[in-house]
Amino acid sequence: MENTNYKRLTLKDRIIIQTLWGHNGITQTEIAKRLGKHKSTICREIHRWWDGNKNMYDAHLANWYAQEEYASKHFKDKITSNEKLRKYVFSNLKDWTPEQIAGRIRLQYPKDQTMRISHEAIYTYIYRHPQGIINKKLIKLLPQHRSYRRRHWKSRGVSQQKITDMISIDQRPALINDRSEIGHWEGDLVIGLKQASAIATLVERKTRTTIILKLKDRRTETVTKEMKKALSSLPIKLRQSMTYDNGFEMANHKWLTQQTGVKVYFAHPYSSWERGTNENTNGLIRRFFPKGTDFNKVTYKELRQLQDKLNNRPRKVLGYRTPLELLKKHFKSFYDYRNHQSVNVRK
């Protein structure tokens, strides 16, 4: 017989639900029996966070949500008083910034005025009690994990080695500068532990579509060979130019142009803003692979998962649409090419 005595679910209970839910033959009734709970308790718990994909129930997130709901029941702010809005904000903080959440929600709920919130309101909610247990957990979901908000600026040095036959960014056509045409990329490396490992990143300037490449070393032959494989797998319309910094790994740029047709332009020294799209993307990658990461231990699968996450991430500059949504609009057959890109799944 089911235990009908009411008792709050614990994190341990929720982890069991997450583990069992979705396994063939294990029903909500069976889960309730194993936990000694009423079936309706399990039903409400699952369907509060389940969106149709059984892998989407997150025990830790659900537990934070329940604790926050209980601890904040006396407050009347917008997030606390609107369960649907609170669920949307909490669940998307795992992958998106408050600004992206505030912009994306308008696209997903265009006629629902209750589903409106500014990014400042989200930050205010999170930082209301920065030393509180729940708020500390929410702060850890933010890009910088800081207990207070501040601007963060970073600078980078450039290689002392001279690259021959460089084509300056000053010679780059205006249509590339104003992002009026698709197929123009920005490239760079993200350096790993003790500068002994790295990955390469390519970001399309107009759509912000990202390609991440695993490298066995940082030699120019290795880097340009991997970029050649990635770019050659794209249709001609998507491989027109690339803007790079002064890293010596691009010393073999003339060979890359001959192999792919992609003309390489070089930014000025100490001018990272000239490749701002790529710099911003590398900053996002650092959220998942922080400084000190040994990229030799990062798998192709992990890089592919991150690539997909970034390409399905809403961007303010794109009107809170995702890079793949915009790329599909400009080049509808991209998905056919994407599924065959060796760079994505090469082993």
DASULDA-V349371 format. One record per residue. N is the residue number from 1. RES is the residue in one small letter. SS is DSSP state (helix for helix, strand for strand, loop for the rest). PHI is phi as a letter, one per 20 degrees, with the letter a starting at -180 (NA if undefined). PSI is psi in degrees with one decimal (* if undefined). Layout:
# DASULDA-V349371
[[N;RES;SS;PHI;PSI] [N;RES;SS;PHI;PSI]]
This chain:
# DASULDA-V349371
[[1;m;loop;NA;141.2] [2;e;loop;f;143.5] [3;n;loop;e;115.5] [4;t;loop;e;0.7] [5;n;loop;f;131.8] [6;y;loop;e;131.2] [7;k;loop;b;135.1] [8;r;loop;f;142.8] [9;l;loop;f;139.7] [10;t;loop;e;170.9] [11;l;helix;f;-38.6] [12;k;helix;f;-42.7] [13;d;helix;g;-44.7] [14;r;helix;f;-34.1] [15;i;helix;f;-38.1] [16;i;helix;f;-41.6] [17;i;helix;f;-46.5] [18;q;helix;f;-39.3] [19;t;helix;f;-42.3] [20;l;helix;e;-33.0] [21;w;loop;f;125.5] [22;g;loop;o;-14.7] [23;h;loop;f;138.1] [24;n;loop;g;128.2] [25;g;loop;n;-10.3] [26;i;loop;e;107.2] [27;t;loop;e;171.1] [28;q;helix;f;-35.6] [29;t;helix;f;-42.6] [30;e;helix;f;-40.1] [31;i;helix;f;-42.2] [32;a;helix;f;-40.5] [33;k;helix;f;-42.5] [34;r;helix;f;-32.3] [35;l;helix;e;-8.9] [36;g;loop;m;34.7] [37;k;loop;d;164.3] [38;h;loop;f;146.6] [39;k;helix;g;-36.5] [40;s;helix;f;-30.6] [41;t;helix;f;-44.8] [42;i;helix;f;-40.5] [43;c;helix;f;-48.6] [44;r;helix;f;-40.9] [45;e;helix;f;-46.0] [46;i;helix;f;-47.8] [47;h;helix;f;-11.1] [48;r;helix;f;-30.8] [49;w;helix;d;-7.4] [50;w;loop;e;130.6] [51;d;loop;d;16.0] [52;g;loop;o;-18.8] [53;n;loop;d;114.3] [54;k;helix;f;-15.7] [55;n;helix;e;-2.1] [56;m;helix;e;-8.5] [57;y;loop;f;122.1] [58;d;loop;d;111.8] [59;a;helix;f;-44.9] [60;h;helix;f;-42.4] [61;l;helix;f;-42.1] [62;a;helix;f;-37.3] [63;n;helix;f;-40.8] [64;w;helix;f;-43.9] [65;y;helix;g;-46.1] [66;a;helix;f;-40.8] [67;q;helix;f;-42.0] [68;e;helix;f;-40.7] [69;e;helix;f;-41.3] [70;y;helix;f;-44.0] [71;a;helix;f;-26.6] [72;s;loop;d;16.1] [73;k;loop;f;-19.2] [74;h;loop;e;-9.3] [75;f;loop;e;151.6] [76;k;loop;d;23.1] [77;d;loop;f;168.6] [78;k;helix;f;-41.8] [79;i;helix;f;-42.3] [80;t;helix;f;-38.5] [81;s;helix;e;-11.2] [82;n;loop;d;100.5] [83;e;helix;f;-41.0] [84;k;helix;f;-42.5] [85;l;helix;f;-42.3] [86;r;helix;f;-43.6] [87;k;helix;f;-42.1] [88;y;helix;f;-46.6] [89;v;helix;f;-49.1] [90;f;helix;f;-45.4] [91;s;helix;f;-31.7] [92;n;helix;e;-12.0] [93;l;loop;f;-19.5] [94;k;loop;f;-30.4] [95;d;loop;c;-23.0] [96;w;loop;d;157.9] [97;t;loop;e;161.4] [98;p;helix;g;-36.5] [99;e;helix;f;-40.3] [100;q;helix;f;-39.1] [101;i;helix;f;-47.0] [102;a;helix;f;-35.0] [103;g;helix;e;-41.4] [104;r;helix;f;-33.9] [105;i;helix;f;-29.1] [106;r;helix;f;-32.4] [107;l;helix;f;-36.4] [108;q;helix;e;-25.2] [109;y;loop;c;65.3] [110;p;loop;f;-26.0] [111;k;loop;d;-1.8] [112;d;loop;d;99.1] [113;q;loop;f;-15.9] [114;t;loop;f;-19.7] [115;m;loop;e;63.0] [116;r;loop;c;130.3] [117;i;loop;b;144.3] [118;s;loop;e;157.8] [119;h;helix;f;-28.4] [120;e;helix;f;-36.3] [121;a;helix;f;-36.0] [122;i;helix;f;-45.7] [123;y;helix;f;-41.3] [124;t;helix;f;-42.5] [125;y;helix;f;-45.4] [126;i;helix;f;-40.8] [127;y;loop;e;11.3] [128;r;loop;g;-44.2] [129;h;loop;c;79.1] [130;p;loop;f;-17.7] [131;q;loop;e;-3.7] [132;g;loop;f;153.3] [133;i;helix;f;-49.0] [134;i;helix;f;-43.8] [135;n;helix;f;-34.2] [136;k;helix;f;-39.8] [137;k;helix;f;-40.9] [138;l;helix;f;-39.4] [139;i;helix;f;-35.5] [140;k;loop;f;-18.1] [141;l;loop;e;-12.6] [142;l;loop;f;158.7] [143;p;loop;g;-43.3] [144;q;loop;d;-7.4] [145;h;loop;l;27.7] [146;r;loop;e;150.2] [147;s;loop;e;-1.6] [148;y;loop;b;162.0] [149;r;loop;e;137.6] [150;r;loop;b;158.2] [151;r;loop;f;146.5] [152;h;loop;c;119.2] [153;w;loop;d;142.4] [154;k;loop;c;150.9] [155;s;loop;c;157.3] [156;r;loop;c;149.0] [157;g;loop;e;178.9] [158;v;loop;c;163.1] [159;s;loop;f;146.2] [160;q;loop;e;-9.8] [161;q;loop;e;145.8] [162;k;loop;e;129.4] [163;i;loop;e;130.9] [164;t;loop;e;151.7] [165;d;loop;l;37.2] [166;m;loop;f;140.3] [167;i;loop;d;115.9] [168;s;strand;f;151.1] [169;i;helix;f;-20.7] [170;d;helix;f;-23.2] [171;q;helix;e;2.1] [172;r;loop;f;131.6] [173;p;loop;g;152.0] [174;a;helix;f;-33.1] [175;l;helix;f;-24.1] [176;i;helix;f;-41.0] [177;n;helix;f;-40.2] [178;d;loop;e;6.9] [179;r;loop;l;35.4] [180;s;loop;e;-8.3] [181;e;loop;c;145.0] [182;i;loop;e;155.8] [183;g;loop;o;9.3] [184;h;strand;d;126.4] [185;w;strand;d;161.1] [186;e;strand;c;141.2] [187;g;strand;c;157.3] [188;d;strand;a;173.7] [189;l;strand;d;149.2] [190;v;strand;d;116.8] [191;i;strand;e;141.1] [192;g;loop;e;-162.2] [193;l;helix;g;126.8] [194;k;helix;l;26.7] [195;q;helix;l;25.0] [196;a;loop;e;-3.2] [197;s;loop;b;163.5] [198;a;strand;a;162.0] [199;i;strand;c;156.2] [200;a;strand;d;145.8] [201;t;strand;c;139.4] [202;l;strand;c;130.8] [203;v;strand;c;124.5] [204;e;strand;f;129.0] [205;r;loop;f;-37.6] [206;k;loop;e;-44.8] [207;t;loop;e;-13.0] [208;r;loop;m;20.1] [209;t;loop;f;136.7] [210;t;strand;d;138.2] [211;i;strand;c;131.2] [212;i;strand;d;130.1] [213;l;strand;d;133.5] [214;k;strand;e;134.5] [215;l;loop;d;141.0] [216;k;loop;e;-21.7] [217;d;loop;a;-178.2] [218;r;loop;d;12.1] [219;r;loop;f;147.9] [220;t;helix;f;-34.8] [221;e;helix;f;-39.7] [222;t;helix;f;-48.5] [223;v;helix;f;-48.8] [224;t;helix;f;-30.4] [225;k;helix;f;-44.0] [226;e;helix;f;-38.3] [227;m;helix;f;-35.8] [228;k;helix;f;-43.8] [229;k;helix;f;-42.0] [230;a;helix;f;-47.9] [231;l;helix;f;-35.3] [232;s;helix;f;-23.3] [233;s;loop;f;-8.4] [234;l;loop;e;153.9] [235;p;loop;f;158.6] [236;i;helix;g;-36.2] [237;k;helix;f;-25.3] [238;l;helix;e;7.2] [239;r;loop;c;86.7] [240;q;loop;d;-44.6] [241;s;strand;b;165.2] [242;m;strand;b;137.6] [243;t;strand;d;126.9] [244;y;strand;c;164.5] [245;d;loop;e;-160.3] [246;n;loop;e;18.0] [247;g;loop;f;135.8] [248;f;helix;f;-11.6] [249;e;helix;f;-13.4] [250;m;helix;d;19.7] [251;a;loop;f;-25.3] [252;n;loop;e;30.9] [253;h;helix;f;-32.2] [254;k;helix;f;-39.1] [255;w;helix;f;-42.1] [256;l;helix;f;-41.4] [257;t;helix;f;-41.9] [258;q;helix;f;-36.5] [259;q;helix;f;-30.7] [260;t;helix;d;-18.3] [261;g;loop;n;2.1] [262;v;loop;e;115.6] [263;k;strand;e;132.2] [264;v;strand;d;124.4] [265;y;strand;d;147.9] [266;f;strand;d;132.7] [267;a;loop;f;164.3] [268;h;loop;f;152.3] [269;p;loop;g;143.2] [270;y;loop;l;36.1] [271;s;loop;c;61.8] [272;s;helix;f;-25.6] [273;w;helix;f;-17.6] [274;e;helix;f;-13.0] [275;r;helix;c;48.1] [276;g;helix;f;-35.7] [277;t;helix;f;-43.7] [278;n;helix;f;-39.7] [279;e;helix;f;-42.3] [280;n;helix;f;-41.5] [281;t;helix;f;-41.5] [282;n;helix;f;-32.9] [283;g;helix;f;-38.4] [284;l;helix;f;-39.3] [285;i;helix;f;-35.7] [286;r;helix;f;-21.3] [287;r;helix;f;-31.6] [288;f;helix;e;-33.5] [289;f;loop;c;83.9] [290;p;loop;f;170.5] [291;k;loop;g;139.3] [292;g;loop;n;-4.6] [293;t;loop;f;135.9] [294;d;loop;e;101.7] [295;f;helix;f;-13.5] [296;n;helix;f;-21.4] [297;k;helix;e;-2.9] [298;v;loop;e;130.1] [299;t;loop;e;163.3] [300;y;helix;g;-39.5] [301;k;helix;f;-42.5] [302;e;helix;f;-39.4] [303;l;helix;f;-38.2] [304;r;helix;f;-41.2] [305;q;helix;f;-42.3] [306;l;helix;f;-40.3] [307;q;helix;g;-46.0] [308;d;helix;f;-37.7] [309;k;helix;f;-44.3] [310;l;helix;f;-38.0] [311;n;helix;f;-12.9] [312;n;loop;d;21.1] [313;r;loop;e;124.5] [314;p;strand;f;139.9] [315;r;strand;d;135.2] [316;k;helix;g;-42.7] [317;v;helix;f;-19.5] [318;l;helix;d;17.7] [319;g;loop;m;30.4] [320;y;loop;m;21.5] [321;r;strand;e;166.3] [322;t;strand;e;158.0] [323;p;helix;g;-41.8] [324;l;helix;f;-32.5] [325;e;helix;f;-43.5] [326;l;helix;f;-38.3] [327;l;helix;f;-39.4] [328;k;helix;f;-35.3] [329;k;helix;f;-39.1] [330;h;helix;e;-26.6] [331;f;loop;b;86.7] [332;k;loop;f;-25.2] [333;s;loop;e;8.4] [334;f;helix;g;-37.7] [335;y;helix;f;-32.1] [336;d;helix;f;-40.8] [337;y;helix;f;-40.0] [338;r;helix;g;-39.3] [339;n;loop;f;-14.2] [340;h;loop;d;8.5] [341;q;loop;f;117.9] [342;s;helix;f;-28.1] [343;v;helix;f;-28.6] [344;n;helix;f;-38.1] [345;v;helix;c;11.7] [346;r;loop;f;136.2] [347;k;loop;c;*]]
